[in-house]
Amino acid sequence: MPNGKPAGVRCIQLDENNLCKIFGQPDRPKVCAEFTAEAEFCGTTNQQAIQILTELEQA
């Protein structure tokens, strides 16, 4: 996403299993490479992760 990802918009690099299609590649955004999944930010389910991360993005 050349101009960044708007809050609440699913990343175009996620596959049907919510895995990053460009993981480990040099064009992966720095913010993604430095992100560490933690229960505080991701919850315990995909639905919780989407809700928490959307709220953080909007803040």
Buried (B, 14 or more C-beta within 10 A) or exposed (E): EEEEBEEEEEEEBEEEEEEBEBEEEEEBBEEEEEEEEEEEEBBEEEEEBBEBBEEEEEE
